[in-house]
Structure formats: structure tokens, C-alpha cells
Amino acid sequence: MDPTTWTLTELAREIRGGHISPVEATRASLERIAASDLNAFVTVTESAALDRATVAEREISAGRYRGPLHGVPLAVKDIFNTEGVRTTMGSSFFADHVPDHSATAVRRLEAAGAVIVGKTTTHEFAYGGTGDRSLSGASRNPTDPTRITGGSSGGSAAAVAAGLVWGAVGTDSGGSVRIPAALCGLVGMKPTFGRISTYGVFPLAPTMDHVGPLTRTVADNVAMLSALVGHDPLDPYSVDQDAEDFSRSVARGVRGGTIGIPSEYYFEQIDSEVRERVQAAAATFRSLGAQVREVHIPRLHETFQAQRLTLAAEAFAVHAERLATDPERFDSRVRERLLRGEPLRAHQYVLAQQLRQQARTDFGHALRELDVLLTPTTPVAATPLGAEEVTVEGQSVKVSAVIARLTAPTNLIGIPSLSIPCGTTRTGLPIGVQLMAGAFDESTLYRYAMAYEQARDQSAKAELEQEISS
């Protein structure tokens, strides 16, 4: 019995049933972390994790079960404050930083009984979509360790995909949960802006920063999001939204529903294998009874540029003092990106915010007649570590310029977006499909994702049985 092969949901069921203890699960997690060479973790809190697992075991034995995260080993991206535990932001500026308080998201996971086993590698200050520029070095993709995980939550993705933990949290300001989810074959949710508190999370772009879970399955993701959401008066952007059961409609299926595929932007300059797998995902939804049709969303290129400008301006504002006094302490690539925000003018930022409002209207108009939008998550699969360019449709383009092109628009407008695995390239690299819905409609995203996941699982099972019989 190897519990690290189980999903979070399966582990939770076994823990609740008394078939495995939180201590046993935590030890299994720590052993796998120690044996891993993926550089997924910056800090491992072995002693504290075992102590928390022991407490969880006693609570569950006494009938005080808190829910599906109780006793489950999870990980946290190293830009979340963790009281008494080093939090580096992936930067030499904070190499020895030990916070005196924990981020609200961390406290909520702990309140749900989760066992935090450590802090995962992040692109420095979360400013990069590749996940390979960090004080602690590059995180490595479990599918192929010579390739990137995607970023900036690359360590969180590597930890979950490699079975080191059963779930992890990351942050997403331009795609930093969904990109590594796609490149590592995971489910990654960027919820509605303000759904999860960012208090105690080091900022990148405060008006676009989101916290989100990375998991192996849709059901696992539902369990984590349910524990993380809720109003927080300590976060000025937190939304006072009623609690809800995100699993309430996941089993309802998608028959009679409507999916929109944008006719522009999202399928431009993407790898042919990505296109094929996403088109196959759309065909699966059709087979499940959903209508799939093209939709027009105006100004998508302009929306992407407005997100890039907003990100550059806000990130520079966060780091202006450090850039002025000690610029050489930044990773050279991260410093280069940050400095792009310096020459921006106030009127450019204002115009970007005006376009943000237009984009919200554009997406809202499209979604009024749809349940979800469907697009690729990333234009390409995981690129080699250190590669600066990738060939797409016969053209050489910068990895940094394309990796977040399809995820960034919904950071600008704040609507929920979910990446789920939709197959692999011919060489076995994971590919993700992205689903988007209206604000506060995460439940619909999970319903569609669950229907697709079940269809893929059934198809894989049928193929395996056919191989065995032949």
C-alpha cells in the first residue's frame, strides 16, 4: 500500500475510515520529499508536520473530524507567510526572513486540519511564467526533469504531480497556478478575484493577485477551494461572499449546456499538438451532450496588453525602493522585467484600467449565453530548462512572451478560470485545457471539469482493457 499514489479524496476517505493515520501519511510524504530531486521544496518542516499529524490523529480518533483536509499533508508556495517558518519569496532579499504571522490562506488550511509539510519553490517574487529563476534554483517537471514546471507556482505543481503531497496552494497574477498545472498535468484553479484572501501573501500586482489550489483531480480541488474561500477584513480586496458548496452540482453532467470557443486570439500561434488535444477535448464535451460553438470576444489582444501593462506598473511599484537601493540582488531576468515598469506613464495605466472595464463587459456579454468558455491553457507544452525561445507554427518566439498569453486576460478581469489535463504530446508532455466562467461561478467550472475528467478516465480504462484482452 503506497498512499502517495492515492488522490487527496481517496486519502481523506482512508483517514476518516481509520485505515491509515495522518502520521503514516505524513511520514510517507516526507520520505518521498527526501528522495526527490525535483527541487520542489525550499523548506521542509518535518518536526512540525509530524506534530500536527499527531494532533490530527488524536482529534479524528476522538470523533472531532473537521473535513476532507483533516490530517492530509499539503504544501504552500514560498511567498505565503508562515509563522515561525522561513519565507524567502525565492529571493536573496528574504533569504533569512521568518514571519511572525501566517497568511490567512495558511491559517484556513490549518483550521481545516491540514498538515503543512513545507514551502515550495517559487520564481523570484512570483514574477515569471517559467518557474526556473529562484534563489533555490529551478523546480523540475516530474514528467521530464530537463523541462520547466511553468511558473511561478512551479514548486507547488512539481510537489503534487510527483506525489510528494496531495495538494498545494499557489498564486496567480498572470497564470501562475494554471500554467504549471497545464505543464505538469494537474488541475489548477484561479478563482474569482477576492474569493481567497491574499493577506500575508507577498504582492506581485495587487489588483490581479489570486490564490488558488493545485491538485491531481477535480474533486481534490473542490475540497481545497472550499477550505480556502471566505471574507477577510484584513484584505482590502476580499469579497464578502456567502459560503457555498462547490460540489453541489458536479455530478449533474453537462448535457444541454453550452460551451463557447473564442474565434480569435486563443488559437493563434499555438503548437499543433496543443491545438489537436484541445479540439479533442471540445469533441468530448459534444459527446457528453453539450453544445459547442464559436463566440466573438472583441479586443482580446488589447486586453492582454492591458494586463501586461498593469502587471509591469504594479510590480515596479512594489519593488521600486529595492530596485533603487540594491538592484544587483535581484535575479537578472527578474530585474529586467521589473524595470520595464519604470518608464510607464500615469495615463497609460489609466487607459489600461479603462480597457479592463471594457474587457469585463466583453467577457460578461459572451458568457450571458454560455456556461463556460474553452481555450488552451498554454500555447506550448513544457520547454527545456534554460530555453529562451520556442518554435511555434514555424516561428521562433520567446518563451517568456508566450507562456502566459492565454491565461493573462482573466487575471485582468478577475473571473474564475480552471486548467485541467487534456492529454499529452507525442513525447508524453502534459497539455492543459482552460475553462472560464462568470464571476463567482466556480461551481460550473467544476461541473464541466468533472464531466470531462470522468469521460477521460472511462476512455483510458476502456483502452487499457482492450490492450489486456488483445
C-alpha positions as CSV (number, residue, x, y, z in Angstrom):
1,M,0.0,0.0,0.0
2,D,1.5,3.3,-1.2
3,P,-0.7,6.2,0.0
4,T,1.2,8.7,-2.2
5,T,-0.5,7.1,-5.2
6,W,-3.9,8.0,-3.9
7,T,-5.8,11.2,-4.6
8,L,-6.5,13.6,-1.8
9,T,-10.1,12.5,-1.8
10,E,-9.0,8.8,-1.5
11,L,-6.6,9.6,1.3
12,A,-9.2,11.6,3.2
13,R,-11.6,8.6,3.0
14,E,-9.0,6.2,4.3
15,I,-8.0,8.6,7.1
16,R,-11.7,9.1,8.1
17,G,-12.2,5.3,8.0
18,G,-9.3,4.7,10.2
19,H,-7.4,2.6,7.6
20,I,-4.4,5.0,7.6
21,S,-3.4,7.6,10.1
22,P,-2.3,11.2,9.4
23,V,1.1,10.3,10.9
24,E,1.6,7.5,8.4
25,A,0.5,9.7,5.5
26,T,2.8,12.5,6.7
27,R,5.8,10.1,7.0
28,A,5.1,8.8,3.5
29,S,5.1,12.3,2.2
30,L,8.3,13.3,4.0
31,E,10.1,10.2,2.7
32,R,9.1,11.0,-0.9
33,I,10.2,14.6,-0.5
34,A,13.6,13.5,0.9
35,A,14.1,11.1,-2.1
36,S,13.0,13.6,-4.7
37,D,15.5,15.6,-6.9
38,L,12.9,17.9,-8.4
39,N,13.8,20.9,-6.2
40,A,10.1,21.3,-5.4
41,F,10.7,22.4,-1.8
42,V,12.7,25.3,-0.3
43,T,11.9,24.4,3.3
44,V,10.6,21.1,4.8
45,T,9.0,21.4,8.2
46,E,9.4,17.8,9.2
47,S,9.1,18.1,13.0
48,A,6.2,20.5,13.0
49,A,4.4,18.4,10.4
50,L,4.7,15.2,12.4
51,D,3.5,17.1,15.5
52,R,0.4,18.4,13.6
53,A,-0.3,15.0,12.2
54,T,-0.2,13.5,15.7
55,V,-2.7,16.1,16.8
56,A,-4.9,15.4,13.8
57,E,-4.8,11.7,14.6
58,R,-5.9,12.3,18.2
59,E,-8.7,14.6,17.1
60,I,-10.1,12.2,14.5
61,S,-9.9,9.2,16.9
62,A,-11.9,11.3,19.4
63,G,-14.6,12.0,16.8
64,R,-13.6,15.6,16.1
65,Y,-13.3,15.2,12.3
66,R,-13.0,18.6,10.6
67,G,-13.5,17.6,7.0
68,P,-11.6,16.2,3.9
69,L,-8.4,18.1,4.6
70,H,-8.0,16.8,8.2
71,G,-4.7,15.0,8.5
72,V,-3.8,15.5,4.8
73,P,-0.2,16.6,4.0
74,L,-0.2,19.8,1.8
75,A,2.4,22.3,0.7
76,V,2.4,26.1,0.5
77,K,4.2,28.3,-2.1
78,D,7.1,30.2,-0.5
79,I,5.5,33.6,-0.8
80,F,2.9,32.8,1.8
81,N,3.9,34.0,5.3
82,T,4.1,31.1,7.7
83,E,4.6,32.0,11.4
84,G,8.0,30.9,12.6
85,V,8.9,29.3,9.3
86,R,11.3,30.8,6.8
87,T,9.6,32.5,3.8
88,T,12.1,33.6,1.1
89,M,9.9,34.8,-1.8
90,G,12.6,33.0,-3.9
91,S,14.9,36.0,-3.4
92,S,18.1,36.8,-1.6
93,F,16.3,39.8,-0.1
94,F,14.4,37.5,2.1
95,A,16.8,34.6,2.4
96,D,16.6,34.6,6.2
97,H,13.1,36.1,6.6
98,V,11.0,34.4,9.3
99,P,7.4,35.9,9.6
100,D,5.7,36.4,12.9
101,H,2.3,35.6,11.5
102,S,0.8,33.3,8.9
103,A,-1.2,34.3,5.7
104,T,-4.9,33.9,6.0
105,A,-4.9,31.1,3.4
106,V,-2.4,29.1,5.5
107,R,-4.5,29.7,8.7
108,R,-7.6,28.4,6.9
109,L,-5.8,25.3,5.7
110,E,-4.6,24.6,9.3
111,A,-8.1,25.3,10.6
112,A,-9.4,22.6,8.3
113,G,-6.9,20.2,9.9
114,A,-4.4,20.1,7.0
115,V,-0.7,19.2,7.7
116,I,1.6,21.7,6.1
117,V,4.8,19.8,5.3
118,G,6.8,22.7,3.8
119,K,7.3,25.6,1.5
120,T,7.6,25.2,-2.3
121,T,9.9,26.8,-4.8
122,T,8.7,30.0,-6.5
123,H,10.0,32.0,-9.4
124,E,11.7,35.0,-7.6
125,F,8.9,37.3,-6.2
126,A,6.4,35.2,-8.3
127,Y,7.4,37.2,-11.4
128,G,7.8,34.7,-14.1
129,G,5.9,32.0,-16.0
130,T,8.7,29.5,-16.3
131,G,9.5,28.7,-12.7
132,D,13.2,28.5,-13.2
133,R,14.6,31.7,-11.7
134,S,14.7,31.4,-7.9
135,L,17.1,31.7,-5.0
136,S,16.9,28.0,-4.5
137,G,17.2,27.1,-8.2
138,A,14.8,25.8,-10.8
139,S,12.0,23.4,-10.0
140,R,11.9,20.5,-12.4
141,N,9.0,18.9,-14.2
142,P,8.2,15.4,-12.9
143,T,7.3,14.2,-16.4
144,D,10.7,15.2,-17.7
145,P,13.1,16.8,-15.2
146,T,15.0,18.5,-18.1
147,R,11.9,20.7,-18.6
148,I,10.3,23.6,-16.8
149,T,7.4,23.2,-14.5
150,G,5.9,26.5,-15.5
151,G,5.6,29.3,-13.0
152,S,5.6,31.0,-10.8
153,S,4.0,28.2,-8.7
154,G,6.3,25.6,-10.2
155,G,7.4,24.0,-6.9
156,S,3.8,23.5,-5.8
157,A,3.0,21.8,-9.1
158,A,6.0,19.6,-9.0
159,A,5.3,18.5,-5.5
160,V,1.7,17.5,-6.3
161,A,2.4,15.9,-9.7
162,A,5.3,13.8,-8.2
163,G,3.2,12.6,-5.3
164,L,5.2,14.4,-2.7
165,V,2.0,15.9,-1.2
166,W,-1.7,15.6,-2.0
167,G,-2.3,19.2,-2.8
168,A,-0.7,22.6,-2.7
169,V,-1.5,26.3,-2.9
170,G,0.0,28.8,-5.3
171,T,-0.7,32.3,-6.6
172,D,-1.8,33.5,-10.0
173,S,-1.4,37.1,-11.3
174,G,-1.0,36.2,-15.0
175,G,-1.4,32.4,-15.0
176,S,1.0,31.2,-12.2
177,V,-1.4,28.5,-11.0
178,R,-2.8,27.4,-14.3
179,I,0.4,27.4,-16.3
180,P,2.2,24.9,-14.0
181,A,-1.0,22.9,-13.7
182,A,-1.1,22.6,-17.5
183,L,2.6,21.8,-17.9
184,C,2.6,19.2,-15.1
185,G,-0.7,17.5,-15.8
186,L,-2.7,18.9,-12.8
187,V,-6.0,20.6,-12.0
188,G,-5.3,24.3,-11.2
189,M,-7.9,26.9,-10.2
190,K,-7.7,30.6,-10.3
191,P,-10.9,31.6,-8.5
192,T,-12.8,34.9,-8.8
193,F,-10.7,37.8,-7.7
194,G,-11.3,38.4,-3.9
195,R,-12.6,34.9,-3.3
196,I,-9.5,33.9,-1.3
197,S,-7.7,36.3,0.9
198,T,-4.2,37.5,-0.2
199,Y,-3.4,38.8,3.3
200,G,0.1,37.6,4.3
201,V,1.0,36.8,0.6
202,F,3.8,38.8,-0.8
203,P,2.2,41.0,-3.6
204,L,3.1,41.0,-7.2
205,A,0.3,43.0,-8.8
206,P,-2.3,43.7,-6.0
207,T,-5.2,44.3,-8.3
208,M,-4.7,41.0,-10.1
209,D,-3.2,38.6,-7.4
210,H,-5.2,35.5,-6.8
211,V,-4.6,32.5,-4.5
212,G,-5.5,29.1,-5.9
213,P,-5.2,25.3,-5.3
214,L,-3.2,22.7,-7.4
215,T,-4.4,19.1,-7.2
216,R,-4.4,15.8,-9.1
217,T,-8.2,15.7,-9.5
218,V,-11.2,17.9,-9.7
219,A,-12.7,16.5,-6.5
220,D,-9.5,17.3,-4.7
221,N,-9.6,20.8,-6.0
222,V,-13.1,21.3,-4.8
223,A,-12.1,20.2,-1.3
224,M,-9.2,22.6,-1.2
225,L,-11.1,25.6,-2.6
226,S,-13.9,25.1,-0.1
227,A,-11.4,25.4,2.8
228,L,-9.7,28.5,1.4
229,V,-12.6,30.8,0.4
230,G,-14.2,33.4,2.7
231,H,-14.2,37.1,3.5
232,D,-11.2,38.5,5.3
233,P,-11.3,42.1,6.7
234,L,-7.5,42.1,6.7
235,D,-7.5,42.0,2.8
236,P,-8.9,45.2,1.2
237,Y,-9.8,43.3,-2.0
238,S,-11.5,40.4,-0.2
239,V,-15.1,39.9,-1.3
240,D,-17.9,39.4,1.3
241,Q,-19.5,36.5,-0.5
242,D,-21.7,33.9,1.2
243,A,-20.1,30.5,1.7
244,E,-21.2,27.8,-0.8
245,D,-20.8,24.1,-1.5
246,F,-18.7,24.0,-4.7
247,S,-19.5,20.3,-5.1
248,R,-23.3,20.9,-5.2
249,S,-23.7,20.3,-8.9
250,V,-20.5,18.5,-10.0
251,A,-22.4,15.2,-10.6
252,R,-25.1,16.9,-12.7
253,G,-23.3,16.5,-16.0
254,V,-23.2,18.9,-19.0
255,R,-25.9,17.6,-21.2
256,G,-27.9,20.6,-22.6
257,G,-25.1,23.0,-21.6
258,T,-23.3,25.5,-23.9
259,I,-19.6,26.0,-24.4
260,G,-18.1,28.9,-26.3
261,I,-14.8,28.7,-28.1
262,P,-13.4,32.2,-28.9
263,S,-13.0,32.7,-32.6
264,E,-9.9,35.0,-32.2
265,Y,-6.7,35.2,-30.2
266,Y,-6.7,31.9,-28.2
267,F,-5.9,29.6,-31.1
268,E,-3.4,31.9,-32.8
269,Q,0.3,31.0,-32.6
270,I,-0.1,27.8,-30.7
271,D,1.6,24.4,-31.1
272,S,-0.2,22.0,-33.4
273,E,-0.4,19.3,-30.7
274,V,-1.9,21.7,-28.2
275,R,-4.5,22.6,-30.8
276,E,-5.3,18.9,-31.5
277,R,-5.7,18.0,-27.8
278,V,-7.9,21.0,-27.1
279,Q,-10.1,20.3,-30.1
280,A,-10.4,16.7,-28.9
281,A,-11.5,18.0,-25.5
282,A,-14.2,20.0,-27.2
283,A,-15.3,16.9,-29.1
284,T,-15.5,15.0,-25.8
285,F,-17.8,17.7,-24.4
286,R,-20.0,17.4,-27.5
287,S,-20.2,13.6,-27.0
288,L,-21.4,14.3,-23.4
289,G,-24.3,16.3,-24.8
290,A,-23.0,19.9,-24.6
291,Q,-23.4,22.3,-27.4
292,V,-20.0,23.8,-28.5
293,R,-20.0,26.9,-30.7
294,E,-17.7,29.7,-31.7
295,V,-18.1,33.1,-30.0
296,H,-16.6,36.5,-30.7
297,I,-15.0,38.4,-27.9
298,P,-13.6,41.8,-29.0
299,R,-10.3,43.5,-28.0
300,L,-8.6,40.3,-26.8
301,H,-5.1,41.4,-28.0
302,E,-5.7,44.8,-26.3
303,T,-6.9,43.0,-23.1
304,F,-3.7,41.0,-23.0
305,Q,-1.6,44.2,-23.4
306,A,-3.6,46.0,-20.7
307,Q,-2.9,43.1,-18.3
308,R,0.9,43.2,-19.2
309,L,1.0,47.0,-18.6
310,T,-0.9,46.7,-15.3
311,L,1.4,43.9,-14.1
312,A,4.5,45.8,-15.1
313,A,3.3,49.0,-13.4
314,E,2.2,47.4,-10.2
315,A,5.2,45.1,-9.8
316,F,7.6,48.0,-10.3
317,A,5.7,50.0,-7.6
318,V,6.1,47.0,-5.2
319,H,9.8,46.8,-5.7
320,A,10.8,50.5,-6.6
321,E,12.8,51.0,-3.4
322,R,14.7,47.8,-3.7
323,L,15.4,48.5,-7.3
324,A,16.8,51.9,-6.4
325,T,19.0,50.8,-3.5
326,D,20.1,47.3,-4.3
327,P,19.3,46.3,-7.8
328,E,22.0,43.6,-8.2
329,R,20.4,41.4,-5.6
330,F,17.6,40.6,-8.0
331,D,17.9,37.7,-10.4
332,S,19.0,39.4,-13.7
333,R,15.9,38.3,-15.7
334,V,13.5,39.3,-12.9
335,R,15.2,42.7,-12.6
336,E,14.9,43.2,-16.3
337,R,11.2,42.5,-16.2
338,L,10.7,44.8,-13.2
339,L,12.5,47.7,-14.8
340,R,10.0,47.6,-17.7
341,G,7.5,49.2,-15.4
342,E,9.7,52.2,-14.6
343,P,9.2,54.3,-17.8
344,L,5.4,53.8,-17.9
345,R,3.3,56.9,-17.7
346,A,0.3,57.5,-15.5
347,H,-2.0,58.0,-18.4
348,Q,-1.0,54.5,-19.8
349,Y,-2.0,52.9,-16.5
350,V,-5.3,54.8,-16.5
351,L,-6.1,53.7,-20.1
352,A,-5.3,50.1,-19.2
353,Q,-7.9,50.3,-16.4
354,Q,-10.4,51.7,-18.7
355,L,-9.8,48.8,-21.0
356,R,-10.1,46.4,-18.0
357,Q,-13.7,47.6,-17.6
358,Q,-14.4,47.2,-21.3
359,A,-13.0,43.6,-21.2
360,R,-15.2,42.8,-18.2
361,T,-18.2,43.9,-20.3
362,D,-17.0,41.9,-23.3
363,F,-16.5,38.7,-21.4
364,G,-19.7,39.2,-19.5
365,H,-21.7,39.7,-22.7
366,A,-20.2,36.5,-24.2
367,L,-20.9,34.4,-21.0
368,R,-24.5,35.5,-20.7
369,E,-25.3,33.0,-23.4
370,L,-22.8,30.3,-22.3
371,D,-21.9,28.2,-19.3
372,V,-18.2,28.3,-19.9
373,L,-15.5,29.4,-22.4
374,L,-13.0,26.8,-23.6
375,T,-9.4,27.5,-24.7
376,P,-5.9,26.1,-24.5
377,T,-4.2,26.9,-21.2
378,T,-0.8,27.5,-22.7
379,P,0.3,27.8,-26.3
380,V,3.0,25.2,-25.9
381,A,4.0,22.2,-23.6
382,A,6.8,22.4,-21.2
383,T,10.0,23.8,-22.8
384,P,13.6,22.7,-21.9
385,L,15.1,24.3,-18.8
386,G,17.0,27.4,-19.8
387,A,15.5,27.6,-23.3
388,E,14.7,31.3,-24.1
389,E,12.9,30.6,-27.4
390,V,10.5,28.0,-28.7
391,T,9.3,27.3,-32.2
392,V,5.6,27.8,-32.7
393,E,4.0,27.4,-36.2
394,G,7.4,27.7,-37.8
395,Q,8.3,30.9,-36.0
396,S,10.8,31.3,-33.1
397,V,9.3,33.2,-30.2
398,K,10.4,34.0,-26.7
399,V,9.1,31.6,-24.1
400,S,8.6,34.4,-21.6
401,A,6.4,36.2,-24.2
402,V,4.0,33.4,-25.0
403,I,3.8,31.3,-21.9
404,A,1.1,33.4,-20.1
405,R,-0.6,34.8,-23.2
406,L,-3.7,32.7,-22.9
407,T,-4.1,32.9,-19.1
408,A,-3.4,36.6,-18.5
409,P,-6.7,38.1,-19.8
410,T,-8.8,36.6,-16.9
411,N,-6.4,38.0,-14.4
412,L,-7.2,41.5,-15.6
413,I,-10.9,41.0,-15.3
414,G,-11.0,38.6,-12.3
415,I,-13.3,35.9,-13.5
416,P,-12.6,32.3,-12.4
417,S,-10.5,30.1,-14.7
418,L,-9.6,26.4,-14.3
419,S,-7.0,24.3,-16.1
420,I,-7.5,20.6,-16.4
421,P,-5.3,18.0,-18.1
422,C,-6.5,17.1,-21.7
423,G,-3.8,14.7,-22.9
424,T,-0.2,14.8,-23.8
425,T,2.1,15.5,-26.7
426,R,3.5,12.5,-28.7
427,T,6.5,12.6,-26.4
428,G,4.4,12.4,-23.3
429,L,4.4,16.1,-22.1
430,P,1.1,17.2,-20.4
431,I,-1.3,19.6,-22.1
432,G,-4.0,21.6,-20.4
433,V,-7.4,22.9,-21.5
434,Q,-8.7,26.1,-19.8
435,L,-12.3,26.7,-18.8
436,M,-13.6,30.1,-17.8
437,A,-17.0,31.1,-16.3
438,G,-18.7,34.2,-14.9
439,A,-17.7,35.8,-11.6
440,F,-18.4,33.6,-8.6
441,D,-19.4,30.7,-10.8
442,E,-16.6,28.2,-9.8
443,S,-19.2,25.5,-9.3
444,T,-20.0,25.5,-13.1
445,L,-16.3,25.2,-13.9
446,Y,-16.0,22.2,-11.6
447,R,-19.2,20.6,-13.1
448,Y,-17.7,20.8,-16.6
449,A,-14.3,19.7,-15.4
450,M,-15.7,16.7,-13.5
451,A,-17.7,15.5,-16.5
452,Y,-14.6,15.8,-18.8
453,E,-12.3,14.1,-16.2
454,Q,-14.8,11.2,-15.8
455,A,-15.1,10.8,-19.6
456,R,-11.3,10.7,-20.0
457,D,-10.9,8.2,-17.1
458,Q,-13.5,5.9,-18.7
459,S,-11.9,6.1,-22.1
460,A,-8.4,5.3,-20.6
461,K,-9.9,2.4,-18.7
462,A,-11.6,1.0,-21.9
463,E,-8.3,1.4,-23.8
464,L,-6.4,-0.5,-21.1
465,E,-8.9,-3.3,-21.0
466,Q,-8.7,-3.6,-24.8
467,E,-4.9,-3.8,-24.7
468,I,-5.1,-6.5,-22.0
469,S,-7.7,-8.6,-23.9
470,S,-5.8,-8.4,-27.2
